[in-house]
Amino acid sequence: RLEMRNFGVKVCVIEPGYFKTMITNVENLEKNFHSSWEKLPEEIKASYGENYLRQFVGMLKVLQRGYNSDLSLVTNCMEHALTSLHPRTRYSAGWDAKLLYLPISYLPSALTDAL
């Protein structure tokens, strides 16, 4: 963003929370993770353990319940950034981005890691 400023280009950052899209689809992610897992050397699989993959996919399934399906929150940010006379530097789309990720970004790293 700052590098482009010297060329007269204003860059706005849109930081969405989690939304239901094909990118966040748990079935697709699980299939890709299992495919990648099968390609790993046995020593790496042993280091992580089969339980790691199961727990990771399980956590994704739990998180997916909170994904937002209203993509207009993101596209409204994009529209404002593109059409506003004075666009903001950063846009946060979704309740999780505004209430969780944005405040966490201001905390010290040690506290963020603990959370």
Buried (B, 14 or more C-beta within 10 A) or exposed (E): EEEEEEEEEEEBEBBBBBBEEEEBBBEEBBEEBEEEBEEEEEEEBEEEEEEEBEEBBEEBEEEBEEBBEEBEBBEEBBEBBEEEEEBEEBBBBBEBBBEBBBEEEEEEEEEEEEE
